[in-house]
Amino acid sequence: MYPTLFTTPGVKDFAEAIDTERQAQLAKWGEQHHPDGTGVSPEQRKLADNARDMCQQAFAEGRGDWAHILFEEVREALAESDPTALRTELVQVAAVCAAWVHDLDSRAEPSAPAA
């Protein structure tokens, strides 16, 4: 089909699932262009800082989970107004999603991928 581009376990399957979903989105809505809507208020930075503190506290108490990590990364992305920094944060969000999906897939009874 195409040469192997991914070396991190689970990333190839994740990328293929994303590509399938993107094709469905394009078929349904076409190419989309919207404002970012990020970094528009000081409150977004406060929420990002709060999410980071909550995540760190949860892990310090031994109750941290994927939801804490993803929530922190999403809040950080929503606080960014600089397009370069926003892109970096969104890639981090995607990487956390890839790690979480890989963790789900590696469990004894993995759930079937959503169609």
Backbone hydrogen bonds in HBPLUS format (Angstrom, degrees):
<---DONOR---> <-ACCEPTOR-->    atom                        ^
c    i                          cat <-CA-CA->   ^        H-A-AA   ^      H-
h    n   atom  resd res      DA  || num        DHA   H-A  angle D-A-AA Bond
n    s   type  num  typ     dist DA aas  dist angle  dist       angle   num
A0011-VAL N   A0008-THR O   3.11 MM   3  5.70 164.8  2.14 137.3 141.7     1
A0014-PHE N   A0010-GLY O   3.07 MM   4  6.19 157.4  2.13 146.2 153.2     2
A0015-ALA N   A0011-VAL O   2.75 MM   4  5.91 165.1  1.78 155.1 158.6     3
A0016-GLU N   A0012-LYS O   2.93 MM   4  6.16 156.9  1.99 150.3 156.8     4
A0017-ALA N   A0013-ASP O   2.95 MM   4  6.16 151.1  2.03 144.6 152.5     5
A0018-ILE N   A0014-PHE O   2.90 MM   4  6.20 155.3  1.96 151.2 158.4     6
A0019-ASP N   A0015-ALA O   2.88 MM   4  6.10 158.8  1.93 147.0 153.0     7
A0020-THR N   A0016-GLU O   2.98 MM   4  6.19 156.8  2.04 144.5 150.4     8
A0021-GLU N   A0017-ALA O   3.00 MM   4  6.23 160.2  2.04 146.2 151.5     9
A0022-ARG N   A0018-ILE O   2.77 MM   4  6.02 159.7  1.81 155.3 161.5    10
A0023-GLN N   A0019-ASP O   2.96 MM   4  6.16 155.8  2.02 148.1 154.0    11
A0024-ALA N   A0020-THR O   3.11 MM   4  6.42 153.2  2.19 144.4 151.4    12
A0025-GLN N   A0021-GLU O   2.89 MM   4  6.22 154.2  1.95 150.3 157.9    13
A0026-LEU N   A0022-ARG O   2.84 MM   4  6.07 163.9  1.87 153.9 157.9    14
A0027-ALA N   A0023-GLN O   2.93 MM   4  6.11 155.2  2.00 145.1 152.0    15
A0028-LYS N   A0024-ALA O   2.98 MM   4  6.15 149.1  2.08 142.9 151.1    16
A0029-TRP N   A0025-GLN O   2.76 MM   4  5.85 176.3  1.76 163.1 164.2    17
A0030-GLY N   A0026-LEU O   2.75 MM   4  4.26 136.4  1.93 115.4 125.9    18
A0039-GLY N   A0078-LEU O   2.90 MM  39  6.15 162.5  1.94 145.2 142.9    19
A0044-GLN N   A0041-SER O   3.10 MM   3  5.64 141.5  2.25 111.2 119.5    20
A0045-ARG N   A0042-PRO O   3.14 MM   3  5.39 123.9  2.47 102.2 115.2    21
A0046-LYS N   A0042-PRO O   3.15 MM   4  6.55 158.0  2.20 150.0 156.3    22
A0047-LEU N   A0043-GLU O   2.87 MM   4  6.13 157.0  1.92 152.1 158.2    23
A0048-ALA N   A0044-GLN O   2.97 MM   4  6.18 149.8  2.07 141.0 149.2    24
A0049-ASP N   A0045-ARG O   2.90 MM   4  6.16 161.2  1.94 151.9 156.7    25
A0050-ASN N   A0046-LYS O   2.87 MM   4  6.07 156.1  1.93 147.2 154.3    26
A0051-ALA N   A0047-LEU O   2.89 MM   4  6.09 155.6  1.95 144.3 150.7    27
A0052-ARG N   A0048-ALA O   2.99 MM   4  6.24 156.2  2.04 149.1 155.2    28
A0053-ASP N   A0049-ASP O   2.96 MM   4  6.22 161.4  2.00 148.6 153.7    29
A0054-MET N   A0050-ASN O   2.84 MM   4  6.08 159.2  1.88 151.7 157.7    30
A0055-CYS N   A0051-ALA O   2.95 MM   4  6.10 157.5  2.00 145.7 151.6    31
A0056-GLN N   A0052-ARG O   2.92 MM   4  6.15 168.9  1.93 155.4 158.2    32
A0057-GLN N   A0053-ASP O   2.88 MM   4  6.01 158.9  1.92 148.4 154.6    33
A0058-ALA N   A0054-MET O   2.87 MM   4  6.02 161.5  1.91 147.7 153.0    34
A0059-PHE N   A0055-CYS O   3.04 MM   4  6.30 163.1  2.07 154.1 157.7    35
A0060-ALA N   A0056-GLN O   2.91 MM   4  6.07 150.8  2.00 143.5 152.5    36
A0061-GLU N   A0057-GLN O   2.94 MM   4  6.16 140.4  2.10 147.1 157.3    37
A0063-ARG N   A0058-ALA O   2.80 MM   5  5.08 157.7  1.85 159.8 153.0    38
A0062-GLY N   A0059-PHE O   3.08 MM   3  4.87 158.0  2.13  98.4 104.9    39
A0068-HIS N   A0065-ASP O   3.13 MM   3  5.45 122.8  2.47 103.6 116.5    40
A0069-ILE N   A0065-ASP O   3.26 MM   4  6.66 160.9  2.30 151.2 156.0    41
A0070-LEU N   A0066-TRP O   2.86 MM   4  6.09 174.1  1.86 164.3 165.1    42
A0071-PHE N   A0067-ALA O   2.92 MM   4  5.88 163.0  1.95 145.6 151.2    43
A0072-GLU N   A0068-HIS O   3.02 MM   4  6.19 159.3  2.06 146.9 152.1    44
A0073-GLU N   A0069-ILE O   3.05 MM   4  6.35 165.2  2.07 153.4 157.0    45
A0074-VAL N   A0070-LEU O   2.87 MM   4  6.09 163.0  1.90 158.6 163.2    46
A0075-ARG N   A0071-PHE O   2.95 MM   4  6.08 165.7  1.97 150.3 154.6    47
A0076-GLU N   A0072-GLU O   2.94 MM   4  6.18 153.7  2.01 149.2 156.7    48
A0077-ALA N   A0073-GLU O   3.02 MM   4  6.28 153.1  2.09 144.4 151.4    49
A0078-LEU N   A0074-VAL O   2.92 MM   4  6.22 160.1  1.96 154.5 159.9    50
A0079-ALA N   A0075-ARG O   3.13 MM   4  6.31 128.0  2.42 138.4 150.7    51
A0079-ALA N   A0076-GLU O   3.27 MM   3  5.22 139.4  2.44  94.4 105.5    52
A0080-GLU N   A0077-ALA O   3.13 MM   3  5.46 157.7  2.19 110.2 116.9    53
A0086-LEU N   A0082-ASP O   2.79 MM   4  5.95 158.5  1.83 160.4 167.9    54
A0087-ARG N   A0083-PRO O   2.94 MM   4  6.06 157.8  1.99 142.1 147.4    55
A0088-THR N   A0084-THR O   3.11 MM   4  6.39 159.5  2.15 145.4 150.5    56
A0089-GLU N   A0085-ALA O   2.94 MM   4  6.24 159.4  1.98 150.1 155.4    57
A0090-LEU N   A0086-LEU O   2.85 MM   4  6.12 157.8  1.90 153.9 160.2    58
A0091-VAL N   A0087-ARG O   2.94 MM   4  6.19 151.9  2.02 150.6 158.1    59
A0092-GLN N   A0088-THR O   3.05 MM   4  6.35 149.3  2.15 142.6 151.3    60
A0093-VAL N   A0089-GLU O   2.90 MM   4  6.28 148.8  2.00 146.4 155.3    61
A0094-ALA N   A0090-LEU O   2.95 MM   4  6.26 160.8  1.99 147.2 151.6    62
A0095-ALA N   A0091-VAL O   2.86 MM   4  6.11 152.9  1.94 146.8 154.7    63
A0096-VAL N   A0092-GLN O   2.95 MM   4  6.20 155.0  2.02 149.0 154.8    64
A0097-CYS N   A0093-VAL O   2.97 MM   4  6.27 159.3  2.01 150.4 156.5    65
A0098-ALA N   A0094-ALA O   2.84 MM   4  6.12 153.9  1.91 147.5 155.0    66
A0099-ALA N   A0095-ALA O   2.94 MM   4  6.18 156.5  1.99 145.7 151.7    67
A0100-TRP N   A0096-VAL O   2.86 MM   4  6.09 158.4  1.91 151.8 157.9    68
A0101-VAL N   A0097-CYS O   2.87 MM   4  6.06 165.6  1.89 153.7 157.4    69
A0102-HIS N   A0098-ALA O   2.92 MM   4  6.06 159.1  1.96 145.7 152.0    70
A0103-ASP N   A0099-ALA O   2.91 MM   4  6.13 152.7  1.98 143.4 151.0    71
A0104-LEU N   A0100-TRP O   2.89 MM   4  6.23 159.2  1.93 151.0 156.5    72
A0105-ASP N   A0101-VAL O   2.85 MM   4  6.10 162.6  1.88 153.4 158.1    73
A0106-SER N   A0102-HIS O   2.93 MM   4  6.06 131.7  2.16 141.6 154.2    74
A0106-SER N   A0103-ASP O   3.20 MM   3  5.12 133.2  2.43  94.1 106.7    75
A0107-ARG N   A0104-LEU O   3.31 MM   3  5.61 161.5  2.35 107.6 113.1    76
